[in-house]
């Protein structure tokens, strides 16, 4: 009995996804269609420039995110689907005169257009105040600038909170009694 060698010879097999299986075809028409059209055709020399896209500046991205946030919290989708009036009106019982109404009272799931926009503006104002307070923590700014940023940020957050609570009290009179 002959000794076995340590090296083994590889066994080649033709698998369906193997590239050698296409060249082992015995169909002459396949070889003719594979070679003939490309023997005299040459690809054209194109001098195309790839478009270059530059990233937008951080302030542009921030402005787009802020605008998108404003549109979402203002209820723009609701306004487009339901098409509520811009502002409502009510008649005064004592004098009979018609007064404009900005908030739709008693309905939590309904709004006038101005009501949604003013509420959305208050939410954006509060978020902008938080950004200003974050800018006030920067160590590379002058002390007076940091104080002004902090003052503007705190006042924006307080105004937004107080006005949002006022809007809720107008919208639902018995909510925070």
C-alpha positions as CSV (number, residue, x, y, z in Angstrom):
1,X,0.0,0.0,0.0
2,X,1.4,3.4,-1.0
3,X,1.7,6.1,1.6
4,X,-0.7,9.0,1.4
5,X,0.7,12.4,0.6
6,X,0.1,15.4,2.9
7,X,-1.0,17.7,0.1
8,X,-4.4,17.0,-1.4
9,X,-5.4,17.9,-4.9
10,X,-8.4,20.2,-5.1
11,X,-11.6,18.8,-6.6
12,X,-13.2,21.2,-9.1
13,X,-16.9,21.0,-9.6
14,X,-19.2,23.1,-11.6
15,X,-21.8,24.9,-9.5
16,X,-24.8,26.9,-11.0
17,X,-23.4,30.2,-9.8
18,X,-19.8,29.5,-10.9
19,X,-18.3,31.6,-13.7
20,X,-16.7,28.5,-15.4
21,X,-20.2,27.0,-16.0
22,X,-21.0,29.6,-18.6
23,X,-17.8,28.9,-20.6
24,X,-18.4,25.2,-20.5
25,X,-21.6,25.6,-22.5
26,X,-21.6,23.5,-25.7
27,X,-24.1,25.7,-27.5
28,X,-22.3,27.4,-30.4
29,X,-25.1,30.0,-30.8
30,X,-24.5,31.1,-27.2
31,X,-20.8,31.7,-27.9
32,X,-21.6,33.5,-31.2
33,X,-24.1,35.9,-29.4
34,X,-21.7,36.4,-26.6
35,X,-18.7,37.4,-28.7
36,X,-20.0,38.8,-32.0
37,X,-21.8,42.0,-30.9
38,X,-18.9,43.1,-28.8
39,X,-16.1,42.4,-31.3
40,X,-16.8,45.6,-33.3
41,X,-18.6,47.8,-30.7
42,X,-16.6,50.1,-28.6
43,X,-18.0,52.1,-25.7
44,X,-17.9,55.9,-26.3
45,X,-15.5,58.1,-24.5
46,X,-17.6,60.2,-22.2
47,X,-16.3,63.1,-20.3
48,X,-19.0,63.3,-17.7
49,X,-18.4,65.1,-14.5
50,X,-19.9,63.7,-11.4
51,X,-22.1,66.1,-9.5
52,X,-20.6,67.3,-6.3
53,X,-22.9,67.9,-3.4
54,X,-21.7,70.1,-0.5
55,X,-23.2,69.6,2.9
56,X,-25.4,72.4,4.1
57,X,-24.2,74.6,6.9
58,X,-25.3,73.7,10.5
59,X,-27.5,76.8,10.7
60,X,-29.3,75.7,7.5
61,X,-30.0,72.3,9.0
62,X,-31.1,73.9,12.3
63,X,-33.4,76.3,10.5
64,X,-35.0,73.4,8.5
65,X,-35.4,71.3,11.7
66,X,-36.9,74.2,13.5
67,X,-39.3,74.9,10.6
68,X,-40.3,71.3,10.5
69,X,-40.9,71.2,14.2
70,X,-43.0,74.3,14.0
71,X,-45.2,72.8,11.2
72,X,-45.6,69.5,13.1
73,X,-46.6,71.0,16.5
74,X,-48.8,73.7,14.8
75,X,-51.0,71.0,13.3
76,X,-50.5,71.9,9.7
77,X,-51.5,68.3,8.7
78,X,-54.7,68.7,10.6
79,X,-55.3,72.1,9.0
80,X,-54.8,70.6,5.5
81,X,-57.0,67.6,6.1
82,X,-59.9,69.2,8.0
83,X,-59.7,72.7,6.6
84,X,-60.9,74.6,9.7
85,X,-61.6,78.3,9.6
86,X,-58.7,80.6,10.3
87,X,-60.6,82.3,13.2
88,X,-64.0,81.7,14.8
89,X,-66.7,84.1,16.0
90,X,-69.2,84.2,18.7
91,X,-72.1,86.5,19.4
92,X,-72.2,88.5,22.6
93,X,-75.5,87.8,24.4
94,X,-75.7,91.2,26.1
95,X,-75.0,93.5,23.1
96,X,-75.6,91.1,20.2
97,X,-72.3,92.1,18.6
98,X,-70.1,89.5,17.0
99,X,-66.7,89.0,18.5
100,X,-63.7,87.1,17.1
101,X,-62.6,83.9,18.9
102,X,-59.1,82.6,18.4
103,X,-59.4,79.4,20.5
104,X,-62.0,76.7,19.8
105,X,-63.4,76.3,23.4
106,X,-64.3,72.9,24.8
107,X,-62.9,70.8,22.0
108,X,-59.5,69.3,22.7
109,X,-59.2,67.6,19.4
110,X,-60.2,70.6,17.2
111,X,-58.5,73.9,16.5
112,X,-58.7,77.1,14.4
113,X,-55.7,77.8,12.2
114,X,-54.5,80.8,14.3
115,X,-54.8,78.7,17.5
116,X,-52.5,76.1,16.1
117,X,-50.0,78.6,14.8
118,X,-49.9,80.5,18.0
119,X,-49.4,77.4,20.1
120,X,-46.7,76.1,17.7
121,X,-44.9,79.5,18.0
122,X,-44.9,79.2,21.8
123,X,-43.4,75.7,21.6
124,X,-40.7,76.9,19.2
125,X,-40.1,79.9,21.4
126,X,-39.5,77.6,24.4
127,X,-37.2,75.4,22.4
128,X,-35.3,78.4,21.2
129,X,-34.9,79.6,24.8
130,X,-33.4,76.3,25.7
131,X,-30.9,76.7,22.8
132,X,-30.0,80.2,24.1
133,X,-29.4,78.9,27.6
134,X,-27.1,76.2,26.1
135,X,-25.2,78.9,24.2
136,X,-24.8,80.8,27.5
137,X,-22.7,77.9,28.9
138,X,-20.0,78.4,26.3
139,X,-16.7,79.3,28.0
140,X,-15.2,81.1,25.0
141,X,-17.8,83.9,25.0
142,X,-17.6,87.1,26.8
143,X,-19.4,87.4,30.2
144,X,-21.8,90.0,29.0
145,X,-22.8,87.9,26.0
146,X,-23.3,84.9,28.2
147,X,-25.5,86.9,30.6
148,X,-27.6,88.2,27.7
149,X,-28.0,84.7,26.2
150,X,-29.0,83.3,29.6
151,X,-31.5,86.2,30.2
152,X,-33.0,85.9,26.8
153,X,-33.2,82.1,27.1
154,X,-34.8,82.0,30.5
155,X,-37.3,84.7,29.6
156,X,-38.2,82.9,26.4
157,X,-38.8,79.6,28.3
158,X,-40.9,81.4,31.0
159,X,-43.0,83.3,28.4
160,X,-43.6,80.1,26.4
161,X,-44.6,78.2,29.5
162,X,-46.9,81.0,30.9
163,X,-48.6,81.5,27.5
164,X,-49.0,77.8,26.9
165,X,-50.7,77.4,30.3
166,X,-52.9,80.4,29.4
167,X,-53.9,78.8,26.1
168,X,-54.8,75.6,27.9
169,X,-57.0,77.6,30.4
170,X,-58.8,79.3,27.5
171,X,-59.2,76.0,25.6
172,X,-60.4,74.0,28.6
173,X,-61.8,76.3,31.3
174,X,-62.1,73.7,34.0
175,X,-58.6,72.1,33.4
176,X,-56.4,74.0,35.9
177,X,-58.8,75.4,38.4
